[in-house]
Amino acid sequence: MNRDIAISCAVTGSGDSVSKSPHVPITPKQIADASIEAAKAGAAIAHIHVRDPETGAASRDLELYREVVDRIRSADTDVVINLTTGMGGDLYLGPDEDPLAFTSDTDLVGQATRQEHVEELLPEICSLDCGSFNYPGGDYVYVSTPNMLETGAARLQKIGVKPELEVFDLGHIAFAKNLLKKGLLDAPPLFQICLGVKWAAEATPKAFMAMSDHLPENCNWSAFALGAMEMPMVAQSALLGGNVRVGLEDNLYLERGKLATNAQLVERARNILENMGCVVQSPQETRNAFSLRGADKKFELKATG
């Protein structure tokens, strides 16, 4: 059991959740504010996507990321910034008789383009999705090839940003281990076990145990589950030795029929963990535990204005 736990909050995500809850942050100010509120509630890490402020649709606009990051860094609340690199991997194939007739929903770019905002803004962590897989939707594939991932890992290693290795099934863990074997990941690696995404690992205790059992020794890891399984898997992650992630990217509800805010989900997770006898880490303790670039450096308040 892990009794010294980092909570990560995924504050907005890229899914079609804006129409389902008024609490999903959209604008850079809202996303930054949600990250800060989550930190005040006990989150050490804020996992961040950005959205088009006009439509609420997912975006990979560098200027939107820049505004979010600048707002967080200028605040008087510390939190580790974790930027997604998942945008730009969406491939929507054409009909069976013409699969190369990609539809207009396709947004497929190379790994270097997916990481432009990371290389510009230098967060302490960014996500790295460790393989391609089918998403819900008949001809929708998320593309993350071995060459893309090796390119991405090498570039992140060069700039000192820790990749959070998002693994959706056992094959993704095997591939991440191969990146480690090739020297493309600095020790200790950081894994994120992703549960409950349709057509990937299910959010069940047995699936979770299988995933955690295949992680390499001496790694840091966290886990999340979608929807109603979010909080049960908070408890199981602690029991299996991991850290936890919650947030509106993964689940919109505090309980049946009651929409949540990010801060409320962090508070609920913190209560569960503390009632289990765990201590929730500060952002600086998480930096030290995860060997992040900001480890052993005091957080300095930055002037706002």
C-alpha positions as CSV (number, residue, x, y, z in Angstrom):
1,M,0.0,0.0,0.0
2,N,1.1,3.5,-0.8
3,R,0.6,5.8,2.2
4,D,2.3,8.9,0.7
5,I,0.2,9.8,-2.3
6,A,0.2,12.4,-5.0
7,I,-3.2,13.5,-6.4
8,S,-3.4,14.6,-10.0
9,C,-6.4,16.5,-11.3
10,A,-7.3,16.3,-15.0
11,V,-9.3,19.5,-15.2
12,T,-10.9,19.5,-18.6
13,G,-9.9,16.9,-21.1
14,S,-10.8,16.9,-24.8
15,G,-14.1,15.0,-24.8
16,D,-17.6,16.3,-25.5
17,S,-18.2,17.2,-21.9
18,V,-18.9,20.9,-22.2
19,S,-22.5,20.3,-23.1
20,K,-22.9,17.9,-20.2
21,S,-21.7,20.1,-17.3
22,P,-21.4,23.8,-16.7
23,H,-18.4,23.1,-14.5
24,V,-16.1,22.0,-17.3
25,P,-13.6,24.8,-17.8
26,I,-13.3,26.2,-21.4
27,T,-11.3,29.4,-21.5
28,P,-7.7,29.7,-20.5
29,K,-8.7,31.7,-17.4
30,Q,-11.2,29.0,-16.4
31,I,-8.8,26.2,-17.0
32,A,-6.0,28.0,-15.0
33,D,-8.5,28.8,-12.2
34,A,-9.7,25.2,-12.1
35,S,-6.1,24.0,-11.8
36,I,-5.4,26.4,-8.9
37,E,-8.6,25.5,-7.2
38,A,-7.7,21.8,-7.5
39,A,-4.3,22.5,-6.0
40,K,-5.9,24.3,-3.1
41,A,-8.1,21.3,-2.5
42,G,-5.0,19.0,-2.4
43,A,-3.9,18.2,-6.0
44,A,-0.2,18.2,-6.5
45,I,-0.5,18.0,-10.3
46,A,-2.8,19.6,-12.8
47,H,-3.2,17.7,-16.1
48,I,-4.1,20.2,-18.8
49,H,-5.8,20.2,-22.2
50,V,-7.0,23.4,-23.8
51,R,-10.3,24.2,-25.6
52,D,-11.4,26.7,-28.2
53,P,-12.9,29.6,-26.0
54,E,-15.7,30.2,-28.6
55,T,-16.9,26.6,-29.2
56,G,-15.5,24.6,-26.3
57,A,-14.0,22.1,-28.7
58,A,-10.7,20.5,-28.0
59,S,-7.7,22.5,-29.3
60,R,-3.9,22.3,-29.6
61,D,-3.4,26.0,-30.1
62,L,0.0,27.1,-28.6
63,E,-1.3,30.5,-27.5
64,L,-4.1,29.0,-25.5
65,Y,-1.6,26.7,-23.7
66,R,0.7,29.7,-23.2
67,E,-2.0,31.7,-21.5
68,V,-3.0,28.8,-19.2
69,V,0.6,28.2,-18.2
70,D,1.4,31.8,-17.6
71,R,-1.7,32.3,-15.4
72,I,-0.8,29.3,-13.3
73,R,2.8,30.2,-13.0
74,S,2.0,33.8,-11.9
75,A,-0.5,32.6,-9.2
76,D,0.4,32.3,-5.5
77,T,-0.6,28.6,-5.4
78,D,2.0,26.0,-6.3
79,V,1.0,23.0,-8.6
80,V,3.0,20.8,-10.9
81,I,2.0,21.5,-14.5
82,N,1.3,18.4,-16.8
83,L,0.4,19.3,-20.4
84,T,-1.2,16.7,-22.7
85,T,0.5,15.8,-26.0
86,G,-2.5,13.6,-27.0
87,M,-4.0,16.1,-29.4
88,G,-3.2,15.4,-33.1
89,G,-3.6,11.6,-33.1
90,D,-7.2,11.3,-34.3
91,L,-7.7,9.3,-37.5
92,Y,-11.2,8.8,-38.8
93,L,-11.1,6.3,-41.7
94,G,-13.4,6.4,-44.7
95,P,-16.0,3.7,-45.5
96,D,-15.0,0.1,-45.9
97,E,-14.8,0.5,-49.7
98,D,-12.5,3.5,-49.4
99,P,-10.8,3.6,-46.0
100,L,-8.2,6.2,-47.1
101,A,-11.0,8.7,-47.6
102,F,-10.4,10.2,-44.2
103,T,-13.2,12.2,-42.8
104,S,-13.1,15.9,-41.8
105,D,-12.9,14.9,-38.1
106,T,-9.3,13.6,-38.7
107,D,-6.6,15.6,-36.9
108,L,-3.4,13.7,-37.5
109,V,0.0,15.2,-37.1
110,G,3.5,14.0,-36.2
111,Q,4.8,13.7,-32.7
112,A,7.1,16.8,-33.0
113,T,4.0,18.9,-33.8
114,R,2.1,17.3,-30.9
115,Q,4.8,18.4,-28.6
116,E,5.4,22.0,-29.8
117,H,3.7,23.6,-26.9
118,V,5.7,21.4,-24.4
119,E,9.0,22.3,-26.0
120,E,8.0,26.0,-25.9
121,L,6.5,26.1,-22.4
122,L,8.6,23.5,-20.6
123,P,6.2,22.0,-18.1
124,E,7.6,19.6,-15.6
125,I,5.4,16.7,-17.0
126,C,3.6,16.0,-20.2
127,S,1.6,12.9,-21.2
128,L,2.8,10.4,-23.8
129,D,0.2,7.9,-25.0
130,C,2.1,4.7,-25.4
131,G,0.3,3.1,-28.4
132,S,-2.4,3.2,-31.0
133,F,-5.9,1.8,-30.2
134,N,-9.5,1.9,-31.2
135,Y,-11.8,4.5,-29.7
136,P,-15.6,4.3,-29.7
137,G,-16.8,5.1,-33.2
138,G,-16.8,2.6,-36.0
139,D,-13.7,3.9,-37.9
140,Y,-12.0,6.0,-35.2
141,V,-8.4,5.1,-34.4
142,Y,-6.0,7.0,-32.1
143,V,-2.6,6.9,-33.7
144,S,0.6,6.7,-31.7
145,T,3.2,4.6,-33.6
146,P,6.5,3.2,-32.2
147,N,8.5,5.7,-34.3
148,M,6.4,8.6,-33.1
149,L,6.9,7.5,-29.5
150,E,10.6,7.1,-29.8
151,T,10.9,10.5,-31.4
152,G,8.8,12.0,-28.7
153,A,10.6,10.4,-25.8
154,A,14.0,11.4,-27.2
155,R,12.9,15.0,-27.6
156,L,11.4,15.1,-24.1
157,Q,14.5,13.6,-22.6
158,K,16.6,16.3,-24.3
159,I,14.6,19.2,-22.8
160,G,14.2,17.6,-19.3
161,V,10.4,17.2,-19.3
162,K,9.2,14.0,-17.6
163,P,6.9,12.0,-19.9
164,E,3.8,10.6,-18.1
165,L,3.5,7.2,-19.9
166,E,-0.2,6.8,-20.4
167,V,-0.9,3.0,-20.8
168,F,-4.3,1.8,-21.9
169,D,-3.5,-2.0,-22.1
170,L,-0.7,-4.4,-21.4
171,G,0.9,-3.9,-24.8
172,H,1.4,-0.3,-24.0
173,I,3.3,-1.2,-20.8
174,A,5.5,-3.6,-22.8
175,F,6.3,-0.9,-25.3
176,A,7.1,1.6,-22.5
177,K,9.5,-0.9,-21.0
178,N,11.2,-1.1,-24.3
179,L,11.6,2.7,-24.4
180,L,13.3,2.3,-20.9
181,K,15.5,-0.5,-22.2
182,K,16.6,1.7,-25.1
183,G,17.6,4.5,-22.7
184,L,14.9,6.9,-24.0
185,L,13.4,7.4,-20.5
186,D,15.2,8.7,-17.5
187,A,14.8,6.8,-14.2
188,P,12.5,6.6,-12.5
189,P,9.8,6.4,-15.2
190,L,6.3,7.7,-14.6
191,F,3.3,5.7,-15.6
192,Q,-0.4,6.5,-15.8
193,I,-2.7,3.4,-15.9
194,C,-5.9,4.4,-17.8
195,L,-9.0,2.3,-17.0
196,G,-12.5,2.2,-18.3
197,V,-11.8,3.7,-21.8
198,K,-13.9,1.7,-24.2
199,W,-12.0,-1.0,-26.0
200,A,-9.0,-0.7,-23.7
201,A,-8.4,-2.0,-20.2
202,E,-11.6,-2.3,-18.2
203,A,-12.1,-0.6,-14.8
204,T,-12.2,-3.8,-12.8
205,P,-10.0,-4.9,-9.9
206,K,-8.6,-7.8,-11.8
207,A,-7.7,-5.7,-14.9
208,F,-6.2,-3.1,-12.6
209,M,-4.0,-5.7,-10.8
210,A,-2.9,-7.2,-14.1
211,M,-1.8,-3.7,-15.3
212,S,0.0,-2.9,-12.1
213,D,1.7,-6.3,-11.9
214,H,3.3,-5.6,-15.3
215,L,4.9,-2.3,-14.5
216,P,8.7,-2.2,-14.2
217,E,10.3,-2.1,-10.8
218,N,11.2,1.2,-9.2
219,C,8.8,3.2,-11.3
220,N,6.4,5.9,-10.1
221,W,2.8,5.4,-11.2
222,S,-0.7,6.6,-10.9
223,A,-4.1,5.5,-12.2
224,F,-7.5,6.7,-13.1
225,A,-10.9,5.2,-14.1
226,L,-13.7,6.8,-15.9
227,G,-17.2,7.6,-14.6
228,A,-18.6,5.9,-11.6
229,M,-15.5,3.8,-11.1
230,E,-13.3,6.9,-10.5
231,M,-13.4,6.9,-6.7
232,P,-13.4,3.1,-6.2
233,M,-10.2,3.0,-8.2
234,V,-8.7,5.8,-6.1
235,A,-8.9,3.4,-3.1
236,Q,-7.6,0.4,-5.2
237,S,-4.7,2.5,-6.5
238,A,-3.5,3.3,-3.0
239,L,-3.9,-0.4,-2.0
240,L,-1.8,-1.5,-5.0
241,G,1.0,1.0,-4.3
242,G,0.1,3.8,-6.7
243,N,-0.9,7.4,-6.8
244,V,-4.2,8.7,-8.1
245,R,-5.9,10.9,-10.7
246,V,-9.4,12.5,-10.6
247,G,-11.0,15.4,-12.4
248,L,-13.7,16.4,-14.9
249,E,-11.7,14.9,-17.8
250,D,-12.6,11.5,-16.3
251,N,-15.9,11.9,-14.5
252,L,-18.5,14.7,-14.2
253,Y,-20.4,13.6,-11.1
254,L,-19.8,13.7,-7.4
255,E,-22.6,11.3,-6.9
256,R,-25.6,10.1,-8.9
257,G,-27.4,13.1,-10.3
258,K,-25.0,15.7,-8.7
259,L,-22.5,17.4,-11.0
260,A,-19.0,18.0,-9.5
261,T,-16.4,20.6,-9.8
262,N,-12.7,19.6,-10.1
263,A,-12.0,20.8,-6.6
264,Q,-14.9,18.7,-5.2
265,L,-13.5,15.6,-6.9
266,V,-10.0,16.3,-5.4
267,E,-11.6,16.8,-2.0
268,R,-13.5,13.5,-2.2
269,A,-10.4,11.6,-3.3
270,R,-8.4,13.3,-0.5
271,N,-11.0,12.3,2.1
272,I,-10.9,8.6,0.9
273,L,-7.1,8.5,1.0
274,E,-6.8,10.2,4.4
275,N,-9.5,7.9,5.9
276,M,-7.3,5.0,4.6
277,G,-4.4,6.4,6.6
278,C,-2.6,8.0,3.7
279,V,-0.8,11.4,3.6
280,V,-1.4,13.5,0.5
281,Q,1.7,15.0,-1.0
282,S,2.4,18.7,-1.7
283,P,3.5,19.7,-5.1
284,Q,7.1,20.0,-3.9
285,E,7.0,16.6,-2.3
286,T,5.7,15.2,-5.6
287,R,8.5,16.8,-7.5
288,N,11.0,15.2,-5.2
289,A,9.3,11.8,-5.3
290,F,9.0,11.8,-9.1
291,S,12.4,13.2,-9.8
292,L,11.0,16.2,-11.7
293,R,13.0,19.1,-13.1
294,G,11.9,21.3,-10.2
295,A,12.9,18.8,-7.5
296,D,14.7,20.3,-4.4
297,K,13.9,23.8,-5.5
298,K,11.6,26.0,-3.4
299,F,8.5,27.3,-5.0
300,E,8.8,31.1,-5.5
301,L,5.7,33.2,-5.5
302,K,5.5,35.2,-8.7
303,A,3.9,38.6,-8.8
304,T,0.6,38.9,-10.5
305,G,-0.5,41.8,-12.7
